[in-house]
Each structure stands twice: as C-alpha cells, then as structure tokens.
Amino acid sequence: MILVTGATGNIGSELVKLLVAKGLPVRVISRDEKKVSQLDPGVERVIGDRHDPSIVRKAAQGADKVFMLAMVFDATHQGDRVLVEAAKEAGAGQIVMISSASIQREGNAIGRLHREKEQLVESSGIPWTLLRPGGFMSNSILWWAESIKSQSKVFNPAGNGKTAPISPYDIAAVAAVALTSSGHEGKAYDLTGGELLSTPEQVEIISKVIGKPIECVDIPVDVAAERMIASGVPEALVKSLADLWAEIRKEGSTFQTNEVERLTGQPAQTFETWCREHRSAFV
C-alpha cells in the first residue's frame, strides 16, 4: 500500500494516476471529500486533517511507502511530524518527499523551511528519497492566467533571465519511479525541465498556443512583491520569490538538470506541450 498526501494537488493527482495505472494499491488522505471523490474508485480514502494524529495513523496503517508533500507554511512542522511519526509506527519502508530546489539558495526562507522538513525525514530512521524540483510550469496559471484573460498582459519581475520550469507530471513520474523501484534510498534528486526559458519566451509560447497576442510588461521586483502581498500571498513566500526574481533578473540563475530523463527514461515535457494540455486555463 502506498499512502499519497497532497493527492488533489498538481503533483499528487498525477502520481495517483500513475500508480493506479501500474495496478498498485493506493490510499490518500484529504480534508476535502469532494475533491478526492474524482479519483479512481479503487483508491482508498481517509478523510481528515493531517494535524490529527488519529486520522494520520489510520491513513498510515499498513502503508509500505509514503509520498509526502511537505506542508510548507506550517512553520512548526507539526503536520509533517505527525505524518513521519505515523509512518514510522506503521513500519513504512520508504518516504518519498517533495522538497524544493530553493534549499540551495542561502538565506532563502522557503528553502530553509524545506530543509528543516528534509531533516525531519532524514532523522526518522525510515529510508528516504528527496525530490527537489525547481519552478513549476503550473505557476504560469497561478501567476499569469488572470491577467492574460483580463488584460492580455503578463507582469514580469524577472527580466530576461532564464529558468528551466518543470511539469508537475514529470515530478510525479520521478516520484513513481522512486516509489516503485529500488536504489533510490538516501538519494536527493534536483529536478528541472529540459529547456532554459525567459519569462518573455514563456509568454510568447502561451501566446502561440492560445492564438492571441500577450504583452510581457517588465516591472520592478519590489512592485511585484507589493502586489502579491496585497493579494494575500504569505510574506515568507513573497520574500523568497523576490530573492529569486532578483537573481534571475541578473541572469545569474541557469539551474538545469537532466534527472527527469535519466530517472524515467523519457525526456522532460516541453513548456509548449504542457501549455497545449492546459490551454483552457489561459482563455
């Protein structure tokens, strides 16, 4: 039995599909019964809060392996600690945890939180595998879709610097490999997409896919940060993003790996392919 947390998110939902396709028993834990009602009928469901030890113990019972999506904005790590303790009590043989490439940036607040969560898993005594993805392709929906639909504009604080965004599907594919094959215990994998793209280049691709012009408007980092804070985004995340934008803007961030293809045997999904699959989000 594989326990999957975050099963309704970008990564977890793809992972559940991959594991079900392999014919493996899967259990999910979620606070929202309606969201998990869309999953394959064969998937077991435990409904409740990940901070509740009784719920988490129920979910972990009989689980051989656990996919852990860290609760990033739980600064006390209570929810993650409860999960790790329940997995240990249940005798789980592996935890595969989604971390972040931001841990490589000294002083980055989100990176620091992820590293603390990694250390929680590493000290558990349970064999572990850490996946450290860079920026998600799906962030383009989160940050840009509304202004594309309402104004045909993207407001860009990152200048012409390039990153290698990764598809959540590819992160899930690596997680599936780590959960279903040997040799990944004690390993940490840095994951990115296969293309280095600037924000203007990404916007040009979205424009091509949806068939309408989109203006990419350069704005200062501090202006972008102020807008995000005003919209309710947690300040710790905004600060980390602002640091990253400033680094990218200086064209000093060209972090890219080939781990997706090495581990899965398939090239990482291109940004254009991902956009075509999610075209409806931008129109």
C-alpha positions in Angstrom: 0.0 0.0 0.0 1.3 3.5 -1.0 0.0 6.4 1.0 -0.2 9.6 -1.0 -0.6 13.0 0.6 -1.5 16.1 -1.4 -3.4 13.8 -3.8 -5.6 16.6 -5.1 -2.7 18.9 -6.0 -0.7 19.3 -9.2 1.8 16.6 -8.4 -0.2 14.2 -6.2 -3.1 13.9 -8.7 -0.7 12.9 -11.4 1.1 10.5 -9.1 -2.1 8.7 -8.1 -3.0 8.2 -11.8 0.5 6.7 -12.5 0.3 4.3 -9.5 -3.2 3.2 -10.3 -2.1 2.5 -13.9 0.6 0.2 -12.5 -2.1 -1.7 -10.6 -0.7 -0.7 -7.2 -2.9 -0.2 -4.1 -3.1 3.5 -3.2 -4.5 5.3 -0.2 -5.0 9.1 0.0 -5.6 11.4 2.9 -7.5 14.6 2.4 -9.6 17.1 4.3 -12.0 17.6 1.4 -14.1 14.5 0.5 -15.5 16.2 -2.6 -12.0 16.7 -4.1 -11.0 13.1 -3.7 -14.3 11.8 -5.0 -13.0 12.3 -8.5 -10.2 9.8 -8.0 -10.2 6.2 -9.4 -12.8 4.2 -7.5 -10.1 1.7 -6.4 -8.2 4.4 -4.4 -8.8 4.2 -0.6 -9.7 7.5 1.0 -9.1 8.7 4.5 -10.9 12.0 5.2 -9.5 14.3 7.9 -6.8 16.8 8.9 -3.1 15.9 8.7 -2.6 17.6 12.0 -4.9 15.0 13.7 -2.7 12.0 14.9 -5.7 9.6 14.9 -6.5 10.4 11.3 -2.9 10.1 10.1 -2.3 6.9 12.0 -5.4 5.4 10.3 -4.1 6.6 6.9 -0.6 5.2 7.5 -1.7 1.8 8.9 -0.5 -0.9 6.6 1.3 1.6 4.3 4.6 0.2 2.9 5.6 3.5 1.4 4.6 7.2 1.8 4.6 10.0 -0.6 4.9 13.2 1.5 4.0 16.6 0.2 5.5 18.9 2.8 3.2 21.4 4.5 5.4 24.4 3.6 3.6 27.1 5.6 3.3 25.0 8.8 6.4 26.6 10.4 6.2 24.4 13.4 6.2 21.3 11.1 3.5 19.7 13.3 1.5 18.2 10.4 4.7 16.8 8.8 6.0 15.5 12.1 2.7 13.7 12.8 2.9 12.0 9.3 6.5 10.9 9.8 5.8 9.5 13.3 2.7 7.6 12.0 4.7 6.2 9.1 7.4 5.0 11.5 4.9 3.5 13.8 3.3 1.7 10.8 6.6 0.2 9.7 6.7 2.1 6.4 9.8 1.2 4.3 10.2 4.5 2.5 9.2 8.1 2.4 9.5 10.0 -0.8 9.3 13.7 -0.1 8.7 16.7 -2.3 11.2 19.4 -1.2 12.4 22.3 -3.2 15.5 23.5 -5.2 15.3 26.7 -3.1 17.2 24.9 -0.3 20.3 25.6 -2.5 19.9 29.4 -2.0 21.5 30.5 1.2 19.2 32.6 3.3 16.1 31.8 1.3 13.2 31.5 3.8 11.2 28.8 1.9 14.4 26.9 1.3 15.2 27.0 5.0 11.7 25.6 5.8 12.1 22.8 3.3 15.5 21.9 4.6 14.1 21.6 8.1 11.4 19.3 6.8 14.1 17.2 5.0 16.0 16.9 8.3 12.8 15.7 10.0 12.5 12.9 7.4 16.2 12.1 7.4 16.3 11.7 11.2 13.2 9.4 11.3 15.1 6.2 10.7 12.9 5.5 7.7 14.6 5.1 4.3 14.0 8.3 2.4 14.2 9.9 -1.1 14.1 13.7 -1.6 12.8 15.3 -4.7 13.9 18.9 -5.2 12.1 20.5 -8.1 12.7 24.0 -9.4 9.8 26.3 -10.6 6.7 24.5 -11.8 5.2 25.1 -15.3 1.8 25.3 -13.5 3.0 28.5 -11.8 2.2 30.2 -15.1 -1.5 29.6 -14.4 -1.2 30.7 -10.8 0.6 33.9 -11.5 -0.3 34.9 -15.1 -3.6 33.3 -16.2 -5.9 36.0 -14.7 -4.0 39.0 -16.3 -3.7 37.1 -19.6 -7.5 36.6 -19.7 -8.5 40.1 -18.4 -5.7 42.3 -19.9 -3.7 40.2 -22.4 -0.7 41.0 -20.3 1.9 39.3 -18.1 3.7 41.4 -15.5 7.3 40.2 -15.3 9.7 41.0 -12.4 12.4 38.5 -13.7 13.6 40.4 -16.7 15.2 38.3 -19.4 16.8 35.8 -17.1 16.1 32.2 -17.7 14.9 29.2 -15.7 14.0 25.6 -16.6 10.4 25.2 -15.4 9.2 21.6 -14.8 5.9 20.0 -15.5 4.2 18.6 -12.3 3.6 15.4 -14.4 7.4 14.9 -14.7 7.8 15.4 -10.9 5.1 12.8 -10.4 6.8 10.4 -12.8 10.1 10.6 -10.9 8.2 10.1 -7.6 6.5 7.0 -9.1 9.9 5.6 -10.1 11.3 6.3 -6.6 8.3 4.6 -5.0 8.3 1.5 -7.2 11.9 0.7 -7.9 15.0 0.1 -5.8 18.2 2.1 -5.4 16.7 5.5 -4.5 17.0 5.3 -0.7 19.2 8.1 0.7 19.2 10.0 -2.6 18.2 13.6 -3.3 17.3 14.5 -6.8 17.3 18.0 -8.2 14.6 18.2 -10.9 14.0 20.8 -13.7 12.5 20.9 -17.1 14.7 20.4 -20.2 14.5 24.0 -21.6 16.0 27.2 -20.2 13.4 29.9 -20.9 13.0 33.5 -20.0 9.6 34.9 -19.0 9.2 36.7 -22.3 9.9 33.4 -24.1 7.3 31.5 -22.0 4.8 34.3 -22.6 5.5 34.0 -26.4 4.8 30.3 -26.2 1.5 30.8 -24.4 0.5 33.4 -26.9 1.2 31.0 -29.7 -0.8 28.2 -28.0 -3.9 30.4 -27.3 -3.7 32.3 -30.6 -3.7 35.9 -29.2 -1.0 38.5 -28.5 0.1 38.9 -24.9 2.2 41.8 -23.8 5.0 41.0 -21.4 5.4 44.0 -19.1 8.6 44.5 -17.2 8.1 45.6 -13.6 10.5 46.1 -10.7 10.8 43.3 -8.2 9.6 45.4 -5.3 6.4 46.3 -7.2 5.7 42.7 -7.9 6.3 41.8 -4.3 3.9 44.5 -3.0 1.2 43.3 -5.4 1.5 39.7 -4.2 1.4 40.7 -0.5 -1.7 42.9 -1.2 -3.4 39.9 -2.8 -2.9 37.8 0.3 0.2 35.7 -0.6 2.2 34.7 2.5 5.0 37.2 3.1 7.6 34.4 3.5 6.8 33.1 0.0 6.8 36.6 -1.4 10.3 37.3 0.1 11.6 34.1 -1.3 10.2 34.8 -4.7 11.5 38.3 -4.7 15.0 37.0 -3.9 14.7 34.5 -6.8 13.4 37.1 -9.2 16.3 39.4 -8.4 18.8 36.6 -9.0 17.1 35.6 -12.3 16.9 39.2 -13.4 20.7 39.4 -13.1 20.7 36.3 -15.4 22.5 34.5 -12.6 20.1 31.6 -12.3 20.6 28.9 -15.0 19.9 25.9 -12.8 19.1 22.9 -15.0 19.4 19.1 -14.7 18.7 16.1 -16.8 17.4 14.0 -13.9 13.9 13.5 -15.3 15.1 11.8 -18.4 17.8 9.9 -16.5 15.4 8.5 -13.9 12.2 8.0 -16.1 13.8 7.2 -19.4 11.6 9.9 -21.0 12.6 13.5 -21.9 11.1 16.1 -19.7 7.9 17.7 -21.1 8.4 20.9 -23.1 6.7 24.1 -21.9 4.7 24.2 -25.2 3.4 20.7 -24.8 2.3 21.4 -21.2 0.6 24.7 -22.3 -1.3 22.9 -25.0 -2.6 20.4 -22.4 -3.7 23.3 -20.2 -4.8 25.8 -22.8 -8.2 26.2 -21.3 -6.7 27.8 -18.2 -5.5 30.8 -20.2 -8.6 31.6 -22.3 
